[in-house]
């Protein structure tokens, strides 16, 4: 490496040389040959392992927080053009089942309301019966869809890339 310094950089020469000296000294002590075994002894800063662990934990928490998708079931609760009734049913579902998510959208001229992210048909059927009773015997349909799945406590991010 060739470095040219002009007269305007004259004040930086001692700083540069001092920095170069410290870098060379650090590199000299990073590894040493062990004459008894013929192996190399590498000295590393323990903070690198701490930093690597912290980065790994952050990446795992990010992956856990992101919803993944899987095949499952949702319930078609409502298909109406009465906006007030649709909002009432949605709020009732949110209050009664806070662990599940309602999906509401407008498709001209109807407001549609789907409910839940169920992994099994049996789980969806139990909710379907309860909600049908809540809505005075309304017909609720079971739909096979791609659902959102939150990772469990035993989540291993390395399994995503195998």
C-alpha positions as CSV (number, residue, x, y, z in Angstrom):
1,X,0.0,0.0,0.0
2,X,1.4,3.4,-1.0
3,X,0.2,6.5,0.8
4,X,1.1,10.0,-0.4
5,X,0.9,12.8,2.1
6,X,1.1,16.4,0.9
7,X,2.4,19.4,2.9
8,X,-1.2,20.2,4.0
9,X,-1.3,16.7,5.6
10,X,1.9,17.3,7.6
11,X,0.0,17.5,10.9
12,X,-1.6,14.1,10.2
13,X,1.7,12.3,9.7
14,X,2.4,11.6,13.4
15,X,-1.2,10.5,14.0
16,X,-1.1,8.2,11.0
17,X,2.2,6.7,12.0
18,X,0.9,6.2,15.6
19,X,-2.2,4.5,14.3
20,X,-0.2,2.3,12.0
21,X,2.1,1.3,14.9
22,X,-0.9,0.3,17.1
23,X,-2.5,-1.8,14.3
24,X,0.8,-3.6,13.7
25,X,1.2,-4.3,17.4
26,X,-2.3,-5.6,17.7
27,X,-1.8,-7.9,14.7
28,X,1.4,-9.3,16.1
29,X,-0.3,-10.5,19.3
30,X,-3.4,-11.9,17.8
31,X,-1.9,-15.3,17.2
32,X,1.3,-17.1,18.4
33,X,2.8,-20.4,17.4
34,X,3.0,-23.0,20.2
35,X,6.4,-24.6,19.7
36,X,5.6,-27.6,21.9
37,X,2.6,-28.8,19.9
38,X,3.2,-27.1,16.6
39,X,-0.2,-25.6,16.6
40,X,-1.3,-22.0,16.5
41,X,-2.8,-20.2,19.5
42,X,-5.3,-17.6,18.5
43,X,-6.1,-14.9,21.0
44,X,-9.6,-13.4,20.4
45,X,-11.5,-10.7,22.3
46,X,-14.3,-12.2,24.4
47,X,-16.5,-9.3,23.3
48,X,-16.7,-10.7,19.8
49,X,-18.6,-13.8,21.1
50,X,-20.9,-11.5,23.2
51,X,-21.6,-9.4,20.2
52,X,-22.3,-12.5,18.0
53,X,-24.7,-13.9,20.6
54,X,-26.5,-10.5,20.8
55,X,-26.9,-10.3,17.0
56,X,-28.2,-13.9,16.9
57,X,-30.8,-13.1,19.6
58,X,-31.9,-10.0,17.8
59,X,-32.3,-11.9,14.5
60,X,-34.2,-14.7,16.2
61,X,-36.6,-12.3,17.9
62,X,-37.2,-10.6,14.5
63,X,-38.0,-13.9,12.9
64,X,-40.3,-14.8,15.8
65,X,-42.2,-11.6,15.5
66,X,-42.9,-11.9,11.8
67,X,-46.0,-13.9,11.0
68,X,-45.4,-17.0,8.8
69,X,-48.0,-18.6,6.6
70,X,-49.4,-22.2,6.5
71,X,-52.4,-24.0,5.2
72,X,-55.3,-23.9,7.6
73,X,-58.9,-22.8,8.0
74,X,-61.0,-19.6,8.4
75,X,-64.6,-19.0,9.1
76,X,-66.8,-17.0,6.7
77,X,-69.0,-15.2,9.3
78,X,-70.8,-12.5,7.4
79,X,-71.6,-11.3,3.9
80,X,-73.8,-8.3,4.2
81,X,-74.4,-4.7,3.0
82,X,-75.3,-3.5,6.5
83,X,-72.1,-1.8,7.7
84,X,-73.3,-1.1,11.2
85,X,-74.2,-4.8,11.8
86,X,-70.9,-5.9,10.3
87,X,-69.0,-3.6,12.7
88,X,-71.1,-4.8,15.7
89,X,-70.4,-8.5,14.9
90,X,-66.7,-7.7,14.4
91,X,-66.4,-5.9,17.8
92,X,-68.3,-8.8,19.5
93,X,-65.9,-11.3,18.0
94,X,-62.9,-9.2,19.1
95,X,-64.3,-9.0,22.7
96,X,-65.3,-12.6,23.0
97,X,-62.2,-14.1,21.2
98,X,-59.2,-11.8,21.7
99,X,-56.8,-14.6,20.7
100,X,-58.2,-14.8,17.1
101,X,-58.2,-12.2,14.4
102,X,-61.2,-11.0,12.3
103,X,-60.6,-10.1,8.6
104,X,-63.1,-7.5,7.3
105,X,-63.2,-6.0,3.8
106,X,-65.6,-4.3,1.4
107,X,-66.3,-6.0,-1.9
108,X,-68.9,-3.9,-3.7
109,X,-71.8,-4.0,-2.6
110,X,-71.1,-6.3,0.3
111,X,-69.0,-6.2,3.5
112,X,-67.4,-9.6,4.2
113,X,-66.1,-10.8,7.5
114,X,-63.8,-13.8,7.9
115,X,-62.6,-15.0,11.3
116,X,-59.6,-16.9,12.7
117,X,-56.4,-18.6,11.9
118,X,-57.1,-22.2,12.6
119,X,-54.6,-25.0,12.1
120,X,-57.1,-27.9,12.3
121,X,-60.6,-28.4,11.0
122,X,-61.7,-29.5,14.5
123,X,-60.6,-26.3,16.1
124,X,-62.4,-24.3,13.5
125,X,-65.6,-26.3,13.9
126,X,-65.7,-25.7,17.6
127,X,-65.5,-21.9,17.0
128,X,-68.1,-22.2,14.2
129,X,-70.7,-23.7,16.5
130,X,-70.1,-21.1,19.2
131,X,-70.3,-18.2,16.8
132,X,-73.4,-19.6,15.1
133,X,-75.1,-19.7,18.5
134,X,-73.9,-16.1,19.2
135,X,-75.5,-14.9,15.9
136,X,-78.8,-16.7,16.5
137,X,-78.2,-19.7,14.3
138,X,-76.6,-17.9,11.4
139,X,-74.9,-20.1,8.7
140,X,-71.2,-19.9,9.0
141,X,-69.0,-21.5,6.4
142,X,-65.6,-23.2,6.9
143,X,-63.0,-22.1,4.3
144,X,-59.6,-23.7,3.5
145,X,-57.1,-20.9,3.3
146,X,-53.6,-19.8,3.8
147,X,-53.4,-18.5,7.4
148,X,-51.0,-16.6,9.6
149,X,-49.0,-18.7,12.0
150,X,-47.0,-17.3,14.9
151,X,-43.9,-19.2,15.9
152,X,-43.9,-21.2,19.1
153,X,-41.5,-20.8,22.1
154,X,-39.5,-23.7,20.7
155,X,-38.9,-21.8,17.4
156,X,-35.5,-22.6,15.8
157,X,-34.7,-20.0,13.0
158,X,-32.2,-22.4,11.4
159,X,-35.0,-24.8,10.5
160,X,-36.3,-22.1,8.0
161,X,-33.1,-22.5,5.9
162,X,-32.7,-26.3,5.9
